Amino acid sequence: MSVAKDELYRLIEALPEKDTPVVKRFIEFLLIQVKTEDQAWLEADLGELPPYDWGKEGPPQGKPVRYESGAGLIIEGGKQR
């Protein structure tokens, strides 16, 4: 279970016992809705998208990054102060 879901269940358990089953079903319904919407976006055929217009200044300058599983995006060359 995710941390957010664990925290929700902890809060729900603090409710009066007669109210917890209804609240848990509602939370599960919300989680299913979000997952369904996310999946629809992932599977959507967006067709041919036009190139992004960066304006007259062009793409912003930046440092190269790489993705590291478990850590996220890593800035190559470290931080500059």
C-alpha positions in Angstrom: 0.0 0.0 0.0 1.2 3.5 -0.7 2.1 5.9 2.2 -0.8 8.2 1.3 -3.2 5.3 1.3 -1.8 4.0 4.6 -2.2 7.5 6.1 -5.8 7.6 4.9 -6.6 4.3 6.4 -5.1 5.4 9.7 -7.3 8.5 9.7 -10.3 6.4 8.8 -9.7 4.0 11.6 -9.9 7.0 14.0 -13.6 7.5 12.9 -16.5 5.9 14.7 -16.6 2.2 13.8 -20.0 2.4 12.1 -18.7 5.0 9.6 -15.5 3.4 8.5 -16.8 0.9 5.9 -18.6 3.6 4.0 -15.6 5.9 4.0 -13.2 3.1 2.9 -15.5 2.2 0.0 -15.6 5.8 -1.1 -11.8 6.1 -0.9 -11.4 2.9 -3.0 -13.9 4.3 -5.5 -11.8 7.6 -5.8 -8.6 5.7 -6.2 -10.1 3.6 -9.0 -11.4 6.7 -10.7 -8.0 8.4 -10.6 -6.3 5.2 -12.0 -8.8 4.9 -14.8 -8.3 8.6 -15.8 -4.6 8.2 -15.7 -4.7 5.1 -17.8 -7.0 6.8 -20.4 -4.4 9.6 -20.8 -1.6 7.1 -21.1 -3.4 5.2 -23.9 -4.8 8.3 -25.7 -3.8 8.8 -29.3 -2.7 12.4 -29.4 -1.9 12.2 -33.1 0.9 14.4 -34.6 1.6 17.2 -32.2 3.0 20.4 -33.5 6.6 21.4 -32.4 6.7 23.4 -29.2 7.1 27.2 -29.8 9.9 28.3 -27.5 9.6 31.9 -28.7 12.3 34.2 -30.1 14.8 33.2 -27.3 14.6 29.5 -28.2 14.9 26.7 -25.7 16.3 27.7 -22.3 19.9 26.8 -21.5 20.4 24.1 -18.9 22.5 21.2 -17.7 22.0 17.7 -19.0 20.2 15.3 -16.7 19.8 11.6 -16.4 17.2 9.4 -14.7 18.4 7.1 -11.9 15.9 4.5 -10.7 15.1 5.2 -7.0 16.6 8.6 -7.0 14.9 10.4 -9.9 16.5 13.0 -12.2 20.2 13.6 -11.5 21.8 16.8 -12.8 25.0 16.0 -14.6 28.0 18.0 -13.2 26.3 18.6 -9.9 24.9 21.9 -8.6 26.5 25.3 -9.3 26.3 27.9 -6.5 
